[in-house]
Amino acid sequence: MKPLLPFLVVLLLIPCADSQEVVTGPFVIRENIIYHEDTNEPVTGTVEEFYENGQPKERRNYRDGVREGLGEMFHENGQLSTRGGFKSGRADGLWERFYEDGQPERRLTFKDGKPEGLAELFHDNGQLAGRRNWKNGELEGLWETFDENGQLTESGIYKNGVLQ
């Protein structure tokens, strides 16, 4: 049993190694860096806000006062509203927005703070409302718009951000 004990302790500590400490305010923002108001130290950890009804409103992660990692916003009913990642303070990776009932509203990927790749928008009935392609933060290629029944209503081609 003794040889197993150190191994079990390490296994129990692994999930804690990457978790962020929940930090509380008040905070101040100067030059796009968030600081603890009382200590003037940049915030590192998870900042959480809540609605008056106790439901979560927003959860943000910071490293040295700069947004880093997953951020989430919630509707007042507790459903997820928006989820997306940050890298060095810039939007990065998949961003999703949801209607109050949890249905997807839009999906978009960011790279270095700029839209990149396919963006999809949805009607509240779940039908695809539109598709757009992004390259280096500019519309590029085919864009399409659909009605609530899924029928194509408009389309076009963008090149270097300009509709052709």
Beta strands, then each sheet from edge to edge (+ up, - down):
strand 1: 22-23
strand 2: 27-30
strand 3: 33-36
strand 4: 45-50
strand 5: 56-63
strand 6: 66-67
strand 7: 69-74
strand 8: 80-87
strand 9: 90-91
strand 10: 93-98
strand 11: 104-111
strand 12: 114-115
strand 13: 117-122
strand 14: 128-135
strand 15: 138-139
strand 16: 141-146
strand 17: 152-159
strand 18: 162-163
sheet 1: 1+ 4+ 5- 6+
sheet 2: 1+ 4+ 5- 7+ 8- 9+
sheet 3: 1+ 4+ 5- 7+ 8- 10+ 11- 12+
sheet 4: 1+ 4+ 5- 7+ 8- 10+ 11- 13+ 14- 15+
sheet 5: 1+ 4+ 5- 7+ 8- 10+ 11- 13+ 14- 16+ 17- 18+
sheet 6: 2+ 3-
end
